Amino acid sequence: MLSIIICTYNRDKYLYNALKNIAENDFPYTSYEIILINNNSTDNTETECRHFRADFPNVDFRYFIEPKQGLSHARNRGIKEARGDLYIFLDDDSFVKKNYLMNLEKNIKLYPDILAYGGKIIPLFESGKAPAWLSKWTYSWVSAIDLGDKSVLFKNNKYPIGANMGISKNSVDVIGFFNPQLGRTQKNLLAGEEKDFFYRLKKIKGEIRYLPDIEVEHVIPESRTTIEYIKRMGLGIGISEKLRTLPLSKIQYFKRLFLELVKWSASIILCAGFILIFQPVKGTVLLLFRWYVTKGLLSK
């Protein structure tokens, strides 16, 4: 059985359609379950879930409230409630294609040894257009990923993105759950819980594969394309990287600081390149982001 886990916090605007797209897949209802983790939403999330249950009574749909605030807590609760052998994580504003589950089953048979996967994520900008600062180097800022049309392994510092990813029950049995000290909550933009999980998986030589035909469209509201959001995101990533590396050892933390110097060098070179081709906003935003990541890394 496949366990589809959706963690939500105050996203009732998109939730019903996200669930509906899953239920309308060309795939037998008996082969999957949907687990909805409501992380203390104060909107109409529960009403939307009742609406979905009424419209699709044959879907194995289970609803839970997780009182501990934070995405990692919600994801871990979903894992604990799941009955399947593969945990599929989709965002509450990710819309799957009708062949999503069929393609996933095909890939599971094709790559039986994978412990985790990440699918293609196409950004769906609510404003109707991409922000002026978007480039190849900032694509991941909108939780998007496209590594091409061939399946490849995630190598080096690449890893799946939470809007469309899956992990096996075996991987959790071996390396444990998501780190609850990392990940977003209602009040901050901490990150790193996915990076931490997949780095631990890579340490045991776990196979993490990019599956291009496991595709979703992911809503990007206009609020996530503002300069203010980029500042908050950068700061959250910096703090998360400190929380991720410092408990391992001071050496790991100082290695991460050295890597930050390397990233600064690359950002400056890229910025200069964008200025030369008369696209300065794409370059200056890289430096702004880098400044706030560094600020988070050096925070007390």
C-alpha positions, 0 to 999 in steps of 0.5 A: 500500500502507498501512504500519501501524507499531506500536512497542512496549516491554514491552506483551506484555499487549495486543500480540496483540489489537492485531495481531489486530484489524488482521488481522480488518479487512474489508480485503484482506491484499495492500493493507497491511503490518504493521511491528512495531518492538520497542524492546528489550522484555524481556518476551514481545513476541517470543513474542506476535509469533510467535503472531500470525504463526502465526495469521495467516500471510497477513498481510504482517507484518515484525518488527524490533528497534530498539536505539536506545531511544526512541519517536522512534527506533522510529518512524523505524525503522518509516518506513525499513522501510516500503514503503507511501505512507502510514505509519499509527501505532498504539499497541501497546495501541490496538484498531481497529474492523473497518472501520478500514482500509476507512474509511481507504481511503475517506477517502484517496480523499475527501481526496487532498491530506492529508499527515497525519491523526489519528483518534478515540481513545476511552480504555478505562480498565482500572479500569472507570471514568474518574479523578475529575480527568478533564474536557474540559480534561484529556482529552488527558492519557489520549491521547484525542481526539474533535473530533466526528463531522465531518472538520475540519482540525487548526488552530492548536495542535491536532494528531493523537495518536500512538495513532492517526495517519498521515503520508504518505511525501511529508510525510517526504520534505519535512520529515524524520523525528521528532526523536530528542531528543524522545519517550518512552524507558523512563526518562522521559515526554518528549513533543513529538515529534508536536507538533514533527513536525506544527508543521513540517508546518504550516509548509509548509501541509501539510493535517492532517485529523481523520477521525472514522470512523478510530477506536480504543479505547486502553487506559489502565492505572490507573498512568496515572491517578495523581497521581504520573503526572500530575506526571511527565507535566507535567515531561516535557512542560515539558522537551520544550517547552524542548528543542523551542523553545530550539534554534530560538532564544531568542525562540521559547523566551521566547515559549513562556514567555510562553504558559505565563503565559497557560496559568497564567491560564486554569488558575486561571480553570478551577480557580475554575470547577470549585470553584464547581460543587463539582468541586475535584479537576478544578480543582486537578489543572490547577494541579498539572499546570501547576506541573510543566510550568513546572518542566520549562520552567525546568529547567537 
